[in-house]
Amino acid sequence: MLKVIDTAVPIACWSCSIGHNDSTLFCPHCSKIQPPPGGDYFQVFGLERAFQVDLAALEHEFHRLSRKVHPDRFARAGEIERQWSLADTALLNDAYRTLKEPLNRTEYLLKLEGAEIGEEHAGKDRKGQKDPSRVPADLLEEVFELNMQLEEMRMARKMGATDPDLQASLEQAKRKFDGLLVEVDQSLRRQWQVWDEGDAAARHSVQKTMVALLDRRRYLNNLVRDVTETLGA
Amino acid sequence: MAESTLNGRVVGIDLGTTNSLVAYMQGDTPVVIPGVDGLNLVPSVVALDPIPVEGGRPSVTVGNTARKALIETPERVIYSVKRLMGRGLEEIQDELKLFPFRLADDVEAGEVPRIRLGEMKFTPPEISAYILRQLKRNAERFFGSPVTQAVITVPAYFNDAQRQATKDAGRMAGLEVLRLVNEPTAAALAYGLDRAKVGTIAVYDLGGGTFDISILKLRDGIFEVQSTNGDTHLGGDDIDNLLLTIGLDEIHAEHGVDLRRHPAAVQALRKAAIDAKIALSTQQEAYFDIELPNGDRYQREISRAGFELLIEPVLERTAGPCKQALADAGITPQQIDEVVLVGGSTRIPAVRQLVDDLFHLAARGKKPQIELNPDEVVALGAAVQADILAGASKSTEEMLLLDVTPLSLGIEALGGTVARIIQRNSTIPASATEHFTTGVEGQTNVAIHVVQGERELAKDCRSLARFDLRGIPPMSAGLPRIEVRFLIDADGILQVTAREQRSGQQANIEVKPTYGLTDEQVESMILDSFDNAEEDFAARLLIEARNEAETILAAVDRAPENPAWERLSGEEQAAIASARDRLAAVNLGENLSAIREATLALDHATRRFAELMMDAAVTTAIRGKTMDAAGEDMGHEVTAPHPMAAAEFK
């Protein structure tokens, strides 16, 4: 993805050729807009890497930076300025979109830290779910039962029949999995805090836990979606 | 580019399915610019004039005059062309059944469809360009200076191809399109201008041919779109078609006349259907009364209740997108502070009732926002955005619009599934980087298929582009690492760049749109070049001034026939004659200001004659009315009973 650099590298402004700090959006000498700075999404907002983010402050900074770099501010500028405004704003928007949403942020930071995360695309999720090796061990029995019921329900629907018992049972299952999702989110938040406040060793140990929690969350989420779709069909 | 172009005005254009408008920012208020007929709405109707000029560009008429031709020469007129913008042959089959679009028969699959108009053929962007050119001219006439930059609105749910087609139309009309703005967002800008609002608003936009719903968060001048949804083929046209179908079927059953074979009669019935629809927004019943080609009359009453029952399925189709937009924004209907209604179809009481139900308005003591004219609000908002882009105004300097992409962007993966790389409702500009590799030893090309839409399979989504990454250095299978960057720009249009990372070589990619015009095709269809705007404009002003001069000269030449002429003194008659000769002389030359001055001088010299003539006309024609009322009557006429056409320039 993005190259990660620790310290700012001095580069030259495209317009006035005077060297400047890589992390700057505007040349300190001629004030012209610069190409997207290197660094990760956190650096875009001047933040340290952390799982816990002050969302109100993030939004405020997003709006402040948008006002400065948005293409609307450069509609009648030269071609180079328009090009960098577009690139800078795309980076800003991508960064904001990733950081404001807790799961995207968690996945993104884990990847930055070198963690291996399985599935990326929503389109692949469904197939992943059918893979029995990915079923969390403690849920194997229930998931097996649930899939049977879902199949039964779909068949019943096709035949135009209703089965109130089955319906009630599925609704109960949905409530249970919803509850499990809440539990996963709570555990994730606890791990966030451990990571944000811990040293390298502590971070290393919770990273694995978080990857597992994300997997579990994705799995549960797909289950709930399937149940909701079947119930609502 | 000339300095004056950079500093020229940026206008806001609403290029609608039914009507189009152009507006600008007058101080801190957006204002619609009227056309030559004094009306704000320019019907989006284009008519090919009866006798095309030999060898030259075809001569076309746009707007109300074109609409009149719809009844007399329907085969030379086109309307609702927006429905065809950016769409392929197989996508428009449904439209062809409902609209009298006459497709050219030599169009091949994958080509931009061409529409027959009389003996000529045009692509949809060309037709739209004629409408845009008319709006551009209206603005130029109004300002007295060239207009070369514009903001054009598009339905929020327009896809990449439809947006590109709109931009192409702008270029053909000699306009640099500084931004495409989504219609509901533009409406929000128009509403949010004079109040520093904080809150969440929904814009429900049911126009002639498209439906959009957008949910925005307003804060400190920032208009941040949270989600948008819609249907690009749902609008007032569908309602008209329901009424039309009833009429056609009943006429066939009761009178044995198949009106479908009489295009002019179908147009007359369509007009009656539209009139009935409009009447039913304020009355409990409306009537059809049509004379049929066989001399029979088709008469029918339509009650509002019956009408509402008829259109319920159409209106119900707006509910799904509204619910999806709320879900995507992660809010409940109760969290919407205000609902803004846009588009002529929102005048229908049943639509307002539906909106009320969807957003629980009455239950919360609220009403939908309808203060701004729903036909004009989008153009007014476009003018606000134009002002923001011009960057020279205090009233909009704190405003910024952050819009989103309405549809997810994906690439076709193995097995025809879609791998989404940019989710719908992502703030634009937005980008995604993907890596590709080869599957075969020594492979030098990789094909990528980009699609837009929410469906799981690529074949169910809109195909945006197929392109090849070419010139990959031959390596073992799986070794090349090609980085492809997809970027949706602020207009909602996709840009693609790629490079091979292992060899550090910039891959030579060709981006070939699945549909749409090539740059060369667009170039060849340009109506007015904006590079030559200054010269073109000067030439046009000269032509207009000469026409003006010809008109007044012809009137003066007929003056002695009028009894009022004898009432002028000899000196007055001589003054007119000398002013006449002076104008006739300069009108042969190229000097614009001399022609204008001489025209004004002649107009001035004939003023008393004009008054005498008018007195006579008034006393004979408007007996029994007060002078005030008579004056008002004349003021409203497009052609006031003034014998001399008044010179219109300053």
Interface residues (C-beta under 8 A of the other chain):
Chain A: M1 H63 S66 R67 H70 P71 D72 R73 A75 R76 L86 A87 T89 A90 L91 N93 D94 Y96 R97 H121 A122 G123 K124 R126
Chain B: L6 Q149 L178 R179 R219 D220 I222 Q385 I388 L389 A390 G391 L400 L401 L402 G410 A413 T417 V418 A419 R420 I421 Q423 S426 T427 I428 P429 A430 S431 A432 T433 E456 L487 D489 A490
